[in-house]
Amino acid sequence: MTTLDAPARHRRAAPVTDPRRYDTLKRVLDVVGAGLALLVATPVMAAVAALILVTLGRPVLFRQVRPGRDGDLFELVKFRTMLPVRPDRGWVTDAERMTRIGRWLRATSLDELPELWNVLRGQMSLVGPRPHLVKYLDIYTPWQARRHEVRPGITGLAQVRGRNELSWEDKFAYDIEYVDNRCLRLDLRILAETVRVVLRREGISAPGAATWHEFTGTPATGSEAVGRPAVTTTPARTTVGSDRSSRWSAEAPRTGRSALTRPPAR
């Protein structure tokens, strides 16, 4: 049973033997791959931008601050797929704000194309755990926070093994398995698997949701039940002790520049 096929929580980790060499080679792959993809996809991106401008109006791009490697914040860029929040018009939930064009863009994953710029800037990678919301940093367990040991990716192990159809625990399990088993061979296999998943339009949304269900945290008993590190909680937030993710729980998260406003989830 291979790393791609086996359930994540039952696989034994195989750490990278030379992390520095791997990181260098992966960065080269990211730059070359993202650069070539942008060149090829430029006509498609122009067409999508024009379609959004005509059907949804401005802005064409959706921008939101997300946590990257080591919890450092960056601005993720995607094509907009939803209407703005307008309670007076009944546009509040994702289901109410989702448009037919937006649903099609998500089904084809064309909304993700602008993230190639995030890859070129070194904020993301082609392969890695997907960047979730900033507010989740305060409720991760130390085990879940390990997903930030690497750059977030446009695609990842969880994306080719169920995507939004997975439970949050399974998503985290696949994320951490990727962190522990990452290598160029696995990255290339995930990229190849991504083509199949996109063409088949698998796992676009969570069951019963327009996009995905909100993550509200994992009880300590839940982590202990599956053999993961126990976590001590306080009323304010999860306590992670000396774990390096503890600094992400500050009231004003640190970025490379300044604290950024956190817009509502798309």
LINHUZI-V389924 format. One record per pair of residues at least 6 apart in sequence whose C-alpha atoms are under 6 Angstrom apart, sorted by the first residue. I is the first residue (numbers start at 0). J is the second residue. D is the distance in Angstrom with one decimal. If there is no record, write none. Layout:
# LINHUZI-V389924
i: <I,I>
j: <J,J>
d: <D,D>
This chain:
# LINHUZI-V389924
i: <7,7,7,8,12,12,13,14,14,29,29,30,33,51,52,59,60,60,60,61,61,61,61,62,62,63,63,64,64,64,65,65,65,65,66,66,67,67,68,68,68,68,69,69,71,72,76,76,77,77,77,78,80,81,81,81,82,84,84,90,93,94,104,106,117,118,123,123,123,124,124,124,125,125,126,126,126,126,127,127,127,128,128,128,128,129,129,130,137,137,138,138,141,146,146,156,157,157,159,161,162,163,163,163,164,164,204,204,205,219,219,223,231,232,239>
j: <172,173,176,172,179,180,180,179,180,124,125,119,115,59,59,79,77,78,79,76,77,78,79,75,76,74,75,73,74,75,72,73,132,133,72,133,150,151,147,148,149,150,147,148,254,254,113,114,110,111,113,110,101,96,97,98,96,90,91,96,209,209,110,200,123,124,150,151,152,150,151,152,152,153,152,153,154,155,151,152,155,151,152,155,174,151,152,151,236,248,216,237,239,174,175,173,170,173,193,202,202,202,204,205,202,205,210,211,211,229,230,229,238,238,245>
d: <5.4,5.1,5.9,5.7,5.2,5.7,4.9,5.1,5.4,6.0,5.8,5.5,5.4,6.0,6.0,5.7,5.7,4.5,5.0,5.8,5.1,5.5,4.7,5.6,4.8,5.4,5.4,5.5,4.4,6.0,5.6,5.6,5.6,5.4,4.4,5.7,5.8,5.8,4.9,5.7,5.2,4.6,5.2,5.7,5.4,5.2,5.8,5.6,5.6,5.4,5.2,4.6,3.9,5.2,4.7,6.0,4.8,5.3,5.3,5.2,6.0,5.0,5.4,5.7,5.5,5.1,5.3,5.1,5.5,5.8,6.0,4.6,5.1,5.2,4.4,6.0,5.1,5.1,4.8,3.9,4.8,4.9,5.4,5.4,5.4,5.3,5.3,5.3,5.9,5.0,5.4,5.6,5.8,5.9,5.7,5.9,5.5,5.3,5.8,5.5,4.9,5.2,5.1,4.8,5.1,4.6,4.6,5.7,4.8,6.0,5.7,5.5,5.6,5.4,5.6>
